[in-house]
Amino acid sequence: MGRMKPSPFPVEPGECYSLALRRAARAVSRQYDKALAPLALNNGQFSMLVLLAGLGPVRIQKIAETLAMDRTTVTAALKPLQRRKLVRVDVAGDDARARDAVLTPAGEALLREAMPLWRVQQERLKKMLSAEDAEALRAHLGRLV
């Protein structure tokens, strides 16, 4: 690869928080994806199943707010889980315009299988950072959303 020409918009490689966060997020997501691959789950799908397990039947809008996503992205993310019968999306009982996502028994069973794989990856990441750094990172990231 050749030398880069001087940019009229100089930004040092480590200076941009957005770039650093996106690079780290992609790298960490790949690690979780690899860990969950034996169950044909990716990190985003696992996170969605965990969220639904914790919240019970929940509005698509609430999922979007919790994950800092828009409703259409949440709906698209739920589609593969619906096809696998891991999640069901029902018309809300109190509002025909709203939809509630529900974790199915098959979704619960898969989540039980996935948890040990996730825990191993959590420990790997914690060892890369140290337990204290891992907790500090989680706290700092939580302040950004």
C-alpha positions, 0 to 999 in steps of 0.5 A, spaced: 500 500 500 502 506 498 503 512 502 497 516 503 497 523 501 496 529 506 489 530 508 485 537 508 482 534 514 487 531 518 485 527 524 489 522 528 488 515 527 486 515 535 483 521 535 476 520 533 471 517 538 466 514 533 471 510 529 475 507 535 468 505 538 466 502 531 472 498 530 472 496 537 464 494 537 466 490 530 472 486 533 468 484 539 462 483 535 466 478 531 468 474 537 461 473 540 459 471 533 464 466 533 462 463 540 455 463 538 456 460 531 455 453 533 448 455 535 447 459 528 446 465 532 450 472 532 451 477 537 445 481 535 440 475 535 443 473 542 442 480 545 435 480 542 433 474 545 436 476 552 432 482 552 426 479 550 427 473 556 428 479 561 422 483 559 417 478 557 412 480 551 414 487 550 412 492 545 417 493 538 417 501 540 420 499 547 425 494 544 427 500 539 428 505 545 432 500 549 437 498 544 437 505 541 435 503 534 429 505 530 423 500 530 424 498 522 431 496 524 428 492 530 422 489 526 428 487 521 432 484 526 426 480 529 425 477 522 430 471 522 428 469 529 421 469 527 423 464 521 426 460 526 420 460 531 424 463 536 420 469 537 413 471 535 410 478 534 403 479 536 398 484 535 398 488 542 392 486 546 390 493 548 392 497 541 391 494 534 396 498 531 402 496 536 406 489 536 409 485 542 415 481 541 415 474 545 420 469 546 417 462 544 419 456 548 424 454 542 427 461 543 428 460 551 431 453 549 436 456 545 438 461 549 439 456 555 444 453 550 447 459 548 448 462 555 454 457 557 458 459 550 456 467 551 459 466 558 466 463 556 466 469 551 465 474 557 470 471 561 475 471 555 473 479 554 474 480 561 481 477 561 483 481 555 481 487 559 482 485 567 475 485 571 476 492 573 477 495 566 471 491 564 467 494 569 469 501 568 468 500 560 461 498 561 460 504 566 463 509 561 459 506 555 452 506 559 453 514 560 453 514 552 446 512 551 
